[in-house]
Amino acid sequence: MTEDEIYRTSTQYRLWSFTPETLASLRTTTNTVAADGVRNAYRSLNMRGSHENAAGERVEEAEGYVDCLTVEEEQKILSFYCRRTLEFVDFCEYPTNVKATAVQYLKRFYLTNSPMTYHPKEIMPTAVYLAMKSEDNFHYVKSFAEKLPNITTEDILAPEFLLTQGLRFTFDVRHPFHGLEGGFMELLAFTNGKGQCGPQVDKSSKEIRDDMMDIEPPPGASARATNVKELVARIQKAHGKAKEMLKTSALLTDAYFLYTPSQIWLSTLLLADEPLARFYIDTKLPVISEMKAKLHTVLRQCAEILRLSPTAQPDKEEKKELKRIDKKLAQCRNPQKMDLVGINKAQKRDPDQNGGNGLDEKIAKKRKLERETSMKESESLFGPALPDKAS
């Protein structure tokens, strides 16, 4: 199987890859469903929403109406908490793959859930904790909670099952970091005359090395590399820039939903050093190739998305806008979904003692039957339990 065929079997490709149109449609649907849920909750509780007028005063809405977030406002608040996730993981000095996976968990969860239903502030710590387990960087929940102010272990564990449901129980995230490192090592191998071209490119390692010396200088440089040492330095510089973009721009945009990991890392290399990126692609595909033309088009589209990525820190105007959205969000949250810890406890209690707020009766009976069946099977395999000494 080729690398492309292997990727197409992954859950990331099958469940979390979209076109721009389907992605926008999904977010619109999520926003509409969430807004309807908020308004229905307000009606059932006889609550009234409110909004802020031009004078900055709170004005009460008509009964059943709530001024809900728009899709654009939801994306702005989510982007802010994605950046907060990057800051928190860096503060804790967790590995890059934990940081990248946590952000993707947040972004995936909020494709089918709205901040109006579940506030990102409450989901973010759980996303990081789940990412730590998924990326084999496990820490005890108590020690993890101690790193967060005013957060208990219950606050972290309560939304965990909810988050896994939103992720459709798929925890694998294919990142572009390994692809970049592989391309970096290939470029360095070419400088030593040890690299290998693609099967459709008929050039020796020596010819490739000689061609590298003729690569146009990157933007901002005045001359080509004149020796191998300068060439290696150029490759290392491009690698550093591309890696930094993968750790920020690629995570804060929709790149993971729209492009494959290989397309993402090649796009960062294109932004870091376009002549070098074009040379690398030339070593894999023949000069005249329909696939190469398509690839360049896709990479430029991806590169444009990465180039327009939000900065790590919001500017003054963005902070003002985020404050406005946060105030609006406080007035349009679903009141029935606010207490995640309480909801989690209710779901664990017997429904008959909880007014129907716990587990569904059919589900409870099914689990009881499964436990009884499992016990019978274990007895048939290992024999019944040993009697107590007293008996």
N, C-alpha and C positions, 0 to 999 in steps of 0.2 A: 504493500500500500504506500502511496505517496503521502507526503506530509499534509497536503491539501485534503486528501481522502480521510486521513486520520482526524483532522480538525472537524470535518463535516459530521463525524459521528459524535462529537462532544455535545454536551448539554448547552454550552455557550452558543454554539452555532444553531442548534435546533430550537432552543427556547428563548435565547436572549439576543438574537440578531434581527435587525429590522431595517426597513427602508425609512428614509426621513418621513415619508407620508404616513406609514403605519405607526411609527413612533409618535408622531404628533396626534394622530387619531386616538391612540391608546391613552395618551395623557388627557385629551379632551374628555373622553368617556369617563376616566377615573375622576376627573374634577366634577363632572356633571353628577355622577352617582353620589360622590361625597357631599356635594352641596345639597342635593335632595335629602340625603340622610340627616344632615344637620338641621334642615328646616323641619323635617318630620319629627325629629327629637325635640325641637323647641315647641312644636305644636302639642306633642303628647305630654310635655311637662308644663304647658301653659306659660312658657317663657317668651319674652320679647327681645329681639335683637336690637342693636343700636349701631350707629355709624358716626363718624366724626365729620362735622360740616366744615365749610371753608374758614370759619372763625375758630376752629379747633375745639368746638363744643360737642359733647355727646348728645346725639338726637335719637330718641327711641323709635324703632321701626313699628310698622303695623304688625298685628299678631300673626305669627307664622312666617314672617319674612325676615331673612337674615342676609346681611351684606357679606357674601362669601368671597373667598380669594378667587382670582382668575388663574388660568393655567400659567400665565407669565409670572404672576406673583408667587405661585407655588414653586416654580423653578428657581426663582431668585432666593427664596428662603432655604430651599434645599441646597443650592450652591453654597450658601453661607455655611451651612452645617457640614458640608463636605470639606470645606476649608478648615473648619474647626476640628474635624477629624484628623486632617493632616497635621495640624499643630499639636494635637493631643498625643498622637502616636510618636511624633518627633520628640516631644517632651519626655515621654516614657522610654525613649530610645529602643523602640521595637523595630524589627527588620522592615525593609521596604515592602516586602511582599505582604506583610500584615497590613500595612497602611493602604496599599493598593486594593487588597481584597475587601477591607472594611468599607472603603468608599464605594466600591462596586456593589456591595451588599446593600448599602443605603440607596443607591441609585436604582437598583433592581426592585427593592421593596416598594419604593415610591412610584413605580410604574403602574401599580395596581392599588396603591393606597395613597391617601392624601394627607398632607400635614394638618388638614382640618379634622381628620379622624384620629390620627396618631402624630403627636408633635415630634419632629426630628430630634429635639433635645432629649426625649425619653428613649428613642430608638438608637441613637448614636452610640452610647456606651455598650449596649448589647451587641451592636454590629461589630464593634472592635473586639469584644470578648469572643464572639463567635468566630471572627477571622483569626484570632490567635489560636483557637483550637483547630480550625481548618488548615492553618499553615504550620501546624506542628510546633507551636510556640506557646504551649499551655502554661498558664499561671492560675493559681488558686483564686477563686472569685473574691475571697476576702481580701487578699493582697492587692488584687486589681481594683476593688472598690475603694481602697484606701488612697489611691492616686487621684480620686475624683472628689471634690468638695460636695458635701451634702447629698451624697449618693450612698445607698445601702446595697447590700447584696441582693435583697429582694427587688430593688429597682432595676438591677441588671438582669436577674433571672426571670422576672415576671413576663417581659415581652419576648423571651427567647423563642418559645414555640410559635408565637404570632409571627415573628421574623422569619422563622424557617418555613412557615406556610407561605409567606409572601415571596420567598425565594424558590418556592415550588420544590422544596427539599433538595435543591441542587446547590452544592457548596463549592464546586470546582470553578475556579476562575483562571482562564488562560491569559497570562500577561505577556507583553512584548519584550520584557527585560532579557530573557534568555536569547531571544532572536537577535537583539542588538549585540549582546556579548559574542554570539557566534559570528555575526558579520564583522565585528571589530577584529576578532582573531583571524578571520579569513583575509582581511585587508592587510594585517601585519604579516601574514604568511606570504602574501604576494610581494611585499617589499623584500623578503628574503629569498625570493625565487622558488618558493615551495608551495604556492597556492595552486588550486585546481579549478579550471573553468567548468562551465556547464557543458553537458554532452553535445549541445548544438553549436558551441563556440570552438573553432579549431585554432587554438593558439597555445603555444608552449608557456611554461612558467616564466621563462626568461623574457619572452616577448611581452608578456603581461607586465613584468617588472619595468621593462623599458618604456612601455606605454604610460605607466604611472608617473613617470618623470615629466611627461608632457601634459598632464592634467592641468586645466586652467586653474589659476589661483582662486581661492574662495573670495566672496565679497569682502571688501575691506583690506585684502592683501594686495601687495604691489607686484609680487613676482612669484614664479613657480618655485617649487622645491628644487634645489640644485644637487642634493645628495640624499641618501637613504635616511640619514639622521633627521633631516628637515621634513622628509616625507612622513616618517614615523610620528614626529611631533604634530604634524598637521592632522593625522589620523586620530591621535590621542585627544587633540583639542575638539575635533568634531564629535568624537565619542562622548566626551564630557558634556558638551552642549545637548546632544541628543538624549543622553541619560537623564539630564535634569528636566527636559521636556516630558519624558515618560513619567517622571515622578510628580509632575504638576499638571501641565496642560492636558496630557492624555487622560488623567484621572478626573479633571474638572469639566470635561466636555462630554459629548455623546459618542466619542470615538469608539469606545468598546462596543456600543450597540450597533454601530454602522459599518465598522471595518474589522478585518481580521488582525490578529497580533502582528503578523509579518508586515501587513500594509501600514500599521501604525508606526512600527519602529523605522521602516524605510522612509516614512513621511517626516519623522523627526530628523533623520539623517539628511533628507532633502533640505530641510530648513537650516540645519547646522552647516552644511557644506554641499550645495547642489552639484557642482562638478564632480565631487568625490562620489556622491550617491549615484549619479548617472553612470560613472565609470563602473561602479560595483554591479549595477544592473546589466551593463554591457558584457560583463564577464559571465553572466548567467543566461542571457538571451541573445540570439543573433541580431545583427544590426538592423536588418529588415524583418520585422516581426509584428504581426497584428496584435499579439498578446502584449508586446512591449508598449505599443501605442496606448492600449487600454490601461495598462498598468500605470503609465505616466499620468494619464487623466485621473485615475482613482487616487493616486498619491498626491496630486496637486489639490484635489478636493479635500482630502483628509488633512493635508498641511494647512489649508486655509482655516479649517475648523480649529486646529491646534493653535494657529497664530492668533485667533480671536478669543482664545481662552481667557477667562477672568483672572485677574492678578491674585497672588496669594493673600494680599491684604486689601480690603475694600477701600476706595478713596472716600473723600468727604461726602460727595454727592451720593455715592452708593450707600454709605452708612446712614444717611438721612432717609433714603428710600427704604432700607431694611428696617429701620425703626418704625416707619409708617406701616409697613407690612406686618411687623410683629404686633403692633397695637391692633391692627385689623384682625389678625389671626386670633388674638386673645378674645375677641368678640364673636368669632364664628367657629369656635371649636365644638365638636360634637359632645354635648354634656354627658352622654351615655358611655363615652369611650375615654374619659379623662383619667379615671383611677385604674391604671393598668394592674397595679398590685392587688387592688380589691377585686378586680375582674378575675385575675389569675387564681386568687384564693377561692372565689365563688365557684369557679369551674372545677375545682378539686373536691368541693363538698358534695354531699349527696343531694340530688335535685329535689327530693321530697321534703328535705329540711331547709330548702333554700328558695321556696316559692317559684321553682322552675328556672332559677338563674344559673344553676350548675350545669353538669353534663346532661345532654339529652338522654332521656330514659332508654331509648333504643341502643344508644352507644354504650351506656352503662351496663345494660344487660348483655350486650355483645362482649364487652371486656370481661365480665364475670364469667361468661361461658368459656371464653378463651383461657382464662386462668384455671378453671376447673378441668378443662380438657388437657391443658399442659400438665397439671398435677397428676392426672390419671396416666398420661403417657410416661411421666417420670417414674411412677410406681411400677408400671409394667416393665420398665427397662431396668431399674435398680432395686425393685422390691419396695414394700411399704416402709414408712418411717419406723425407726426403732422405738420401742415403748420406753416410757420414763422408768427410772430405777425404782420409783415409789410403787409402781404398778407391778 
